[in-house]
């Protein structure tokens, strides 16, 4: 990455990719609209409302909680936390090379508080799905022996891809499937299309980047200021690169995760994904994870901005 002014590390207009693609259970989890969701800048009244919400968390619908349990959401968020901590260490090296990192890591671990992440997700998922007539079908499928097996495969693959060597091997395996253009390659391509995984994850990553920049600008030195228009333009310029990198991770991930499944089993998964309950669950999971990721990204930007100011974090 390019160096910023005064040797501060990356320039604020360089790409800040905050999250990896999210994948069913893991993969069903970022905003579904291809249109950018530009959130309004929080007002003081909004901050007060957020504080009140934090003091008294909204209730979580029992049926939605049962779905989250069936999907092993706590384990999924745990993996995402590990990815976030790994990313934050990379960010430290890029933005503040050679600086002591003990304070930074402590700040990041507080941002990625596991209980808070789980609560944020649960409340947002409940808001999206409470009263949905398809909840029983969602929980029935995801809580079945097959659903548990699939989630286990997804989790194992996601953990494996934390290792760069494993990621390289998965990429080679996908390229081989793509060259063969057989049943499995077409199934994976269909899976991405049905769940809108590429566009959804790109949009989610861009929205997270916007949140990061806004947090960064709230705390960074005045001479590094970016206007809202600067932020939106900078993130828009990142779209093609984010799309390429998302696809480069997504297809190898799916190849690795679903390799143990038969073609018939993957067809069953596709059938559920295409159903009304499957589509509703997809949208809700993307929305719920977006709430969590945007907060994480904003707070990480704030922490980076404070570090630029020379504060001890």
Residue pairs with C-beta under 8 A, 6 or more apart in sequence:
1 9
1 10
1 11
1 14
1 15
1 94
2 10
2 11
2 14
3 9
3 10
3 11
4 10
4 11
4 12
4 95
4 224
5 11
5 223
5 224
8 95
8 96
8 224
8 308
9 94
9 95
9 96
9 97
10 16
10 94
10 95
12 213
12 216
12 217
12 220
12 224
12 226
13 226
13 230
13 234
15 209
15 238
15 241
15 242
16 91
16 209
16 212
16 213
16 216
16 301
17 205
17 209
17 242
17 245
18 84
18 87
18 205
18 208
18 209
18 211
18 212
18 293
18 296
18 297
18 300
19 30
19 80
19 83
19 84
19 87
19 204
19 205
19 208
19 293
19 296
19 297
20 83
20 249
21 27
21 30
21 197
21 201
21 205
21 246
21 249
21 250
21 253
22 28
22 29
22 30
22 80
22 201
22 204
22 286
22 289
23 29
23 154
23 158
23 197
23 250
23 253
23 254
23 257
24 154
24 191
24 195
24 197
24 273
24 282
25 71
25 72
25 73
25 76
25 142
25 150
25 151
25 154
25 155
25 285
26 76
26 79
26 154
26 155
26 158
27 154
27 195
27 197
27 250
27 254
28 195
28 281
28 282
28 285
28 286
29 204
29 285
29 286
29 288
29 289
29 290
30 200
30 201
30 203
30 204
30 205
30 286
30 289
30 290
30 293
31 37
31 200
31 203
31 204
31 207
31 286
31 287
31 290
32 196
32 200
32 203
32 282
32 283
32 286
32 287
33 203
34 199
34 200
34 203
35 203
36 203
36 206
36 207
36 210
36 232
36 235
36 236
37 203
37 207
37 290
38 210
38 232
39 207
39 210
39 211
39 294
41 214
41 228
42 50
57 119
57 123
58 123
58 126
58 127
59 126
60 122
60 123
60 125
60 126
61 126
61 129
61 130
61 131
63 130
63 135
63 136
63 139
64 122
64 125
64 126
64 129
64 130
64 135
65 122
65 126
66 139
66 143
67 125
67 129
67 135
67 138
67 139
67 142
67 143
67 281
68 74
68 121
68 122
68 125
69 143
70 139
70 142
70 143
70 147
70 148
71 142
71 147
71 151
72 148
72 151
72 155
73 118
73 121
73 122
73 125
74 118
75 155
76 151
76 155
77 114
77 117
77 118
77 121
77 292
78 114
79 155
79 158
79 159
80 117
81 112
81 114
81 117
82 162
83 158
83 162
84 108
84 112
84 296
85 105
85 108
85 109
85 112
86 162
88 104
88 105
88 108
88 112
88 300
89 101
89 105
91 300
91 304
92 99
92 101
92 104
92 105
95 304
95 307
95 308
96 104
96 307
99 307
103 312
103 313
104 303
104 307
104 313
106 313
107 303
107 313
108 300
108 303
111 296
111 299
111 300
111 303
112 296
117 292
117 296
120 291
120 292
120 295
121 288
121 289
121 291
121 292
122 288
124 287
124 288
124 290
124 291
124 292
125 284
125 285
125 287
125 288
128 283
128 284
128 287
128 288
129 135
129 280
129 281
129 284
132 138
132 277
132 280
132 284
134 276
134 277
134 280
134 281
135 277
137 275
137 277
138 277
138 278
138 280
138 281
141 147
141 272
141 277
141 278
142 148
142 151
142 281
146 265
146 268
150 258
150 261
150 269
153 257
153 258
153 260
153 261
154 257
156 257
157 170
157 253
157 256
157 257
158 253
158 257
160 166
160 170
160 256
161 167
161 170
161 249
161 252
161 253
161 256
166 256
167 249
167 252
170 252
170 253
170 255
170 256
171 248
171 252
173 252
173 255
173 256
173 259
174 188
174 251
174 252
174 254
174 255
177 184
177 185
177 188
177 255
178 185
178 251
183 263
184 255
184 263
184 266
187 263
187 266
187 267
187 270
188 251
188 254
188 255
188 258
190 270
191 197
191 254
191 266
191 269
191 270
191 273
192 198
192 250
192 251
192 254
194 270
194 273
194 274
195 273
195 282
196 282
197 250
198 243
198 246
198 247
198 250
200 286
201 246
201 250
202 239
202 242
202 243
202 246
204 286
204 289
204 290
204 293
205 242
205 246
206 235
206 236
206 238
206 239
206 242
207 290
207 293
207 294
208 293
208 294
208 296
208 297
209 235
209 238
209 297
210 231
210 232
210 235
211 293
211 294
211 295
211 297
211 298
211 301
212 297
212 298
212 300
212 301
212 304
213 226
213 231
213 234
213 235
213 301
214 231
214 298
214 301
215 297
215 298
215 299
215 300
215 301
215 302
215 303
215 304
215 305
216 301
216 302
216 304
216 305
217 224
217 225
217 226
217 231
217 301
217 305
218 301
218 302
218 305
219 301
219 302
219 303
219 304
219 305
219 306
219 308
219 309
220 304
220 305
220 308
220 309
221 308
221 309
224 308
226 234
258 266
258 269
261 269
272 278
273 279
273 282
303 313
306 313
307 313
